[in-house]
Amino acid sequence: MSAGAWSRWCDRAEEAWNRHIRHRELYRQLDVVRAELKARTAWVAELTEEDLAEALRGLSERIDAAREAGGDAPEYPDGTP
């Protein structure tokens, strides 16, 4: 094998290794985020049907109130809020 071929082969091997390491780190970070999200939202699984229905009713009321209040917002001549 020539020196040039050997050098190209080494470069390809190094690129593949770096890609492997980079992806491994990304997957590790993704696993951490998933675990954190699961821990933060675990309480949702413990809600009863009644709790969920009450939360949805409250959310709907707040959305309706926000929509109604949105019509009362002042208008600016230049279009900025």
C-alpha positions as CSV (number, residue, x, y, z in Angstrom):
1,M,0.0,0.0,0.0
2,S,1.4,3.4,-0.9
3,A,1.9,6.2,1.6
4,G,-0.9,8.2,0.0
5,A,-3.4,5.3,0.2
6,W,-2.4,4.6,3.8
7,S,-2.9,8.3,4.7
8,R,-6.3,8.4,3.0
9,W,-7.3,5.2,4.8
10,C,-6.2,6.6,8.1
11,D,-8.2,9.8,7.5
12,R,-11.3,7.9,6.7
13,A,-10.9,5.8,9.8
14,E,-10.4,8.9,11.9
15,E,-13.5,10.5,10.3
16,A,-15.6,7.4,11.0
17,W,-14.4,7.3,14.6
18,N,-15.1,11.0,15.2
19,R,-18.6,10.5,13.7
20,H,-19.2,7.6,16.0
21,I,-18.1,9.6,19.1
22,R,-20.2,12.6,18.1
23,H,-23.3,10.5,17.6
24,R,-22.7,8.6,20.8
25,E,-22.6,11.9,22.7
26,L,-25.7,13.1,21.0
27,Y,-27.6,9.9,21.9
28,R,-26.3,10.3,25.5
29,Q,-27.6,13.8,25.6
30,L,-31.0,12.7,24.1
31,D,-31.3,10.0,26.7
32,V,-30.7,12.6,29.5
33,V,-33.4,14.9,28.1
34,R,-35.8,12.0,27.7
35,A,-35.3,11.0,31.3
36,E,-35.7,14.6,32.6
37,L,-38.9,15.0,30.6
38,K,-40.3,11.7,31.9
39,A,-39.5,12.7,35.5
40,R,-41.1,16.2,35.0
41,T,-44.3,14.7,33.5
42,A,-44.7,11.6,35.7
43,W,-47.5,13.3,37.6
44,V,-49.7,13.4,34.5
45,A,-49.9,9.6,34.5
46,E,-51.3,9.7,38.1
47,L,-54.2,12.0,37.2
48,T,-57.7,10.5,37.3
49,E,-60.2,11.0,34.5
50,E,-62.0,13.6,36.6
51,D,-58.8,15.5,37.1
52,L,-58.1,15.5,33.4
53,A,-61.6,16.7,32.6
54,E,-61.4,19.5,35.1
55,A,-58.0,20.6,33.8
56,L,-59.4,20.6,30.2
57,R,-62.4,22.7,31.3
58,G,-60.2,25.2,33.0
59,L,-57.9,25.4,30.0
60,S,-60.8,25.9,27.6
61,E,-62.2,28.7,29.8
62,R,-58.8,30.5,29.9
63,I,-58.3,30.1,26.1
64,D,-61.8,31.6,25.6
65,A,-61.0,34.5,28.0
66,A,-57.7,35.2,26.2
67,R,-59.4,35.3,22.8
68,E,-62.0,37.7,24.1
69,A,-59.4,39.9,25.7
70,G,-57.3,39.9,22.5
71,G,-59.9,41.9,20.7
72,D,-59.5,44.7,23.3
73,A,-55.8,45.2,22.6
74,P,-54.8,48.6,21.4
75,E,-53.7,49.0,17.8
76,Y,-50.5,50.8,17.0
77,P,-50.2,52.8,13.8
78,D,-46.8,51.2,12.9
79,G,-48.1,47.6,13.5
80,T,-45.9,46.9,16.5
81,P,-47.4,45.8,19.8
